[in-house]
Amino acid sequence: MTEKQKARVHVLIEGRVQGVFFRAHTRDEARLRGLKGWVRNLPDGRVEALFEGDKEALTGMLAWCQIGPRYAYVDDVRVEWQLYQGDLGDFRIVY
């Protein structure tokens, strides 16, 4: 795998995304896809995440973020693609 196939993506997710285990499911989905990064709740009710890894895995993760886990309702997903940096550890929940 070359770095041309890797990327980083910053995501802001709006909707009913807190209190429905969105962060835990995001962590599990990211790890299944071999992604690195983090996810956290924001004070305004959104969820923020930073994913890094294979572009194909990132595309699948973004599709999952549009739906989220059971009981979540996603209104909007804002996506900012960034250059791969390779400086992130395992995927984790940030508090």
Backbone as CSV, one residue per row, in Angstrom:
resi,resn,N_x,N_y,N_z,CA_x,CA_y,CA_z,C_x,C_y,C_z
1,MET,0.844,-1.172,0.000,0.000,0.000,0.000,0.893,1.239,0.000
2,THR,0.643,2.158,-0.899,1.425,3.388,-0.976,0.693,4.505,-0.259
3,GLU,1.425,5.578,0.038,0.791,6.706,0.712,-0.238,7.391,-0.171
4,LYS,-0.133,7.215,-1.496,-1.135,7.798,-2.394,-2.504,7.194,-2.150
5,GLN,-2.557,5.992,-1.608,-3.820,5.324,-1.340,-4.348,5.626,0.062
6,LYS,-3.596,6.406,0.823,-3.993,6.719,2.190,-4.390,8.182,2.300
7,ALA,-5.228,8.471,3.291,-5.684,9.843,3.505,-6.129,9.991,4.951
8,ARG,-6.474,11.213,5.272,-7.028,11.564,6.586,-8.312,12.315,6.326
9,VAL,-9.307,12.112,7.180,-10.571,12.819,7.012,-11.098,13.267,8.384
10,HIS,-11.462,14.557,8.452,-12.041,15.149,9.655,-13.545,15.231,9.423
11,VAL,-14.328,14.768,10.399,-15.773,14.639,10.221,-16.520,15.269,11.400
12,LEU,-17.584,16.008,11.090,-18.522,16.520,12.092,-19.890,15.943,11.762
13,ILE,-20.498,15.273,12.729,-21.759,14.568,12.516,-22.837,15.220,13.373
14,GLU,-23.941,15.597,12.725,-25.046,16.259,13.418,-26.278,15.365,13.405
15,GLY,-27.116,15.546,14.415,-28.359,14.800,14.519,-28.507,14.252,15.928
16,ARG,-29.260,13.161,16.046,-29.357,12.481,17.345,-28.182,11.499,17.406
17,VAL,-27.040,12.028,17.834,-25.805,11.252,17.790,-25.113,11.158,19.153
18,GLN,-25.721,11.740,20.172,-25.209,11.570,21.530,-26.267,10.829,22.337
19,GLY,-25.802,9.962,23.238,-26.723,9.172,24.052,-27.220,7.921,23.339
20,VAL,-26.619,7.585,22.205,-27.031,6.401,21.433,-25.817,5.506,21.132
21,PHE,-24.758,5.664,21.907,-23.518,4.884,21.770,-22.827,5.099,20.422
22,PHE,-22.986,6.295,19.867,-22.377,6.601,18.569,-20.857,6.483,18.633
23,ARG,-20.244,7.009,19.691,-18.781,6.965,19.797,-18.267,5.534,19.873
24,ALA,-18.886,4.709,20.700,-18.435,3.319,20.852,-18.579,2.549,19.542
25,HIS,-19.687,2.743,18.856,-19.887,2.049,17.574,-18.921,2.579,16.514
26,THR,-18.653,3.890,16.554,-17.699,4.465,15.610,-16.318,3.860,15.826
27,ARG,-15.908,3.759,17.093,-14.618,3.136,17.419,-14.547,1.709,16.880
28,ASP,-15.600,0.937,17.122,-15.613,-0.461,16.675,-15.566,-0.563,15.152
29,GLU,-16.353,0.264,14.472,-16.366,0.247,12.998,-15.013,0.669,12.427
30,ALA,-14.404,1.694,13.014,-13.096,2.165,12.537,-12.039,1.086,12.720
31,ARG,-12.044,0.436,13.860,-11.064,-0.629,14.107,-11.258,-1.797,13.152
32,LEU,-12.509,-2.154,12.873,-12.777,-3.232,11.905,-12.206,-2.899,10.533
33,ARG,-12.195,-1.629,10.186,-11.692,-1.182,8.881,-10.191,-0.881,8.898
34,GLY,-9.550,-1.064,10.050,-8.118,-0.826,10.157,-7.737,0.641,10.176
35,LEU,-8.664,1.503,10.591,-8.407,2.943,10.617,-7.819,3.378,11.956
36,LYS,-7.098,4.464,11.928,-6.527,5.081,13.121,-7.271,6.396,13.362
37,GLY,-7.200,6.905,14.611,-7.807,8.200,14.883,-8.553,8.260,16.188
38,TRP,-9.573,9.115,16.221,-10.324,9.331,17.450,-11.740,9.827,17.135
39,VAL,-12.604,9.750,18.164,-13.972,10.259,18.086,-14.320,10.869,19.438
40,ARG,-15.113,11.953,19.418,-15.523,12.577,20.671,-16.852,13.300,20.507
41,ASN,-17.544,13.501,21.642,-18.740,14.321,21.684,-18.327,15.778,21.791
42,LEU,-19.096,16.653,21.175,-18.892,18.089,21.307,-19.995,18.668,22.185
43,PRO,-19.732,19.768,22.874,-20.731,20.370,23.764,-22.023,20.776,23.047
44,ASP,-21.958,21.035,21.738,-23.149,21.467,21.007,-24.015,20.304,20.505
45,GLY,-23.687,19.070,20.892,-24.511,17.916,20.526,-24.008,17.147,19.321
46,ARG,-22.999,17.659,18.656,-22.439,16.939,17.511,-21.385,15.938,17.974
47,VAL,-20.988,15.061,17.042,-19.874,14.150,17.251,-18.800,14.535,16.239
48,GLU,-17.561,14.578,16.711,-16.420,14.913,15.864,-15.509,13.693,15.789
49,ALA,-14.955,13.429,14.617,-14.043,12.299,14.469,-12.932,12.645,13.490
50,LEU,-11.809,11.991,13.683,-10.689,12.095,12.765,-10.273,10.671,12.418
51,PHE,-10.348,10.332,11.144,-10.005,8.996,10.671,-8.793,9.089,9.758
52,GLU,-7.947,8.070,9.809,-6.808,8.035,8.902,-6.549,6.585,8.498
53,GLY,-6.260,6.396,7.205,-5.966,5.062,6.716,-6.210,4.951,5.225
54,ASP,-6.480,3.744,4.793,-6.722,3.444,3.383,-7.966,4.186,2.882
55,LYS,-7.859,4.796,1.706,-8.979,5.592,1.169,-10.251,4.770,1.002
56,GLU,-10.117,3.514,0.588,-11.301,2.666,0.423,-11.985,2.436,1.777
57,ALA,-11.203,2.190,2.818,-11.762,2.013,4.158,-12.392,3.309,4.657
58,LEU,-11.765,4.442,4.351,-12.327,5.736,4.746,-13.664,5.987,4.070
59,THR,-13.769,5.649,2.805,-15.026,5.825,2.075,-16.131,4.992,2.718
60,GLY,-15.817,3.754,3.088,-16.794,2.897,3.773,-17.177,3.451,5.127
61,MET,-16.212,4.004,5.845,-16.478,4.585,7.162,-17.380,5.799,7.037
62,LEU,-17.145,6.622,6.030,-17.990,7.797,5.816,-19.421,7.393,5.480
63,ALA,-19.590,6.332,4.710,-20.938,5.829,4.406,-21.620,5.375,5.693
64,TRP,-20.876,4.703,6.575,-21.445,4.263,7.849,-21.846,5.481,8.693
65,CYS,-21.025,6.523,8.685,-21.320,7.731,9.473,-22.624,8.399,9.027
66,GLN,-23.017,8.228,7.788,-24.275,8.793,7.289,-25.488,8.139,7.965
67,ILE,-25.304,6.935,8.474,-26.398,6.181,9.096,-26.197,6.062,10.598
68,GLY,-24.988,5.662,11.007,-24.678,5.494,12.414,-25.273,4.224,12.989
69,PRO,-25.183,4.068,14.302,-25.704,2.877,14.961,-27.223,2.940,15.124
70,ARG,-27.769,1.848,15.578,-29.196,1.773,15.875,-29.556,2.876,16.870
71,TYR,-30.677,3.490,16.696,-31.225,4.570,17.529,-30.628,5.942,17.213
72,ALA,-29.596,6.003,16.395,-29.061,7.303,15.985,-29.877,7.807,14.801
73,TYR,-29.876,9.114,14.645,-30.467,9.739,13.461,-29.506,10.825,12.999
74,VAL,-28.932,10.620,11.840,-27.932,11.548,11.326,-28.595,12.546,10.386
75,ASP,-28.456,13.841,10.714,-28.990,14.910,9.869,-27.979,15.370,8.832
76,ASP,-26.694,15.438,9.241,-25.677,15.983,8.343,-24.307,15.446,8.737
77,VAL,-23.474,15.227,7.738,-22.082,14.836,7.960,-21.213,15.783,7.155
78,ARG,-20.400,16.549,7.845,-19.469,17.466,7.174,-18.105,16.795,7.116
79,VAL,-17.542,16.768,5.921,-16.322,16.015,5.678,-15.234,16.933,5.136
80,GLU,-14.063,16.847,5.726,-12.901,17.586,5.228,-11.764,16.589,5.008
81,TRP,-11.439,16.337,3.727,-10.327,15.449,3.388,-9.017,16.176,3.641
82,GLN,-8.064,15.457,4.201,-6.747,16.015,4.500,-5.663,15.047,4.013
83,LEU,-4.439,15.530,3.999,-3.318,14.689,3.622,-3.005,13.682,4.726
84,TYR,-2.631,12.489,4.321,-2.220,11.450,5.261,-0.974,11.916,6.012
85,GLN,-0.985,11.730,7.354,0.171,12.127,8.159,0.834,10.954,8.867
86,GLY,0.073,9.898,9.152,0.646,8.714,9.786,1.062,8.917,11.234
87,ASP,0.481,9.892,11.910,0.879,10.193,13.276,-0.150,9.760,14.328
88,LEU,-1.164,9.017,13.924,-2.212,8.601,14.848,-2.010,7.157,15.290
89,GLY,-2.344,6.885,16.552,-2.277,5.531,17.074,-3.571,4.797,16.776
90,ASP,-3.871,3.790,17.561,-5.101,3.009,17.416,-6.307,3.937,17.511
91,PHE,-7.448,3.506,17.012,-8.639,4.343,17.079,-9.192,4.316,18.503
92,ARG,-9.513,5.510,19.032,-9.964,5.594,20.415,-11.040,6.665,20.600
93,ILE,-11.727,6.565,21.718,-12.688,7.581,22.132,-11.933,8.611,22.965
94,VAL,-12.124,9.884,22.642,-11.489,10.970,23.386,-12.554,11.645,24.243
95,TYR,-12.206,11.918,25.479,-13.137,12.569,26.402,-12.712,13.975,26.701
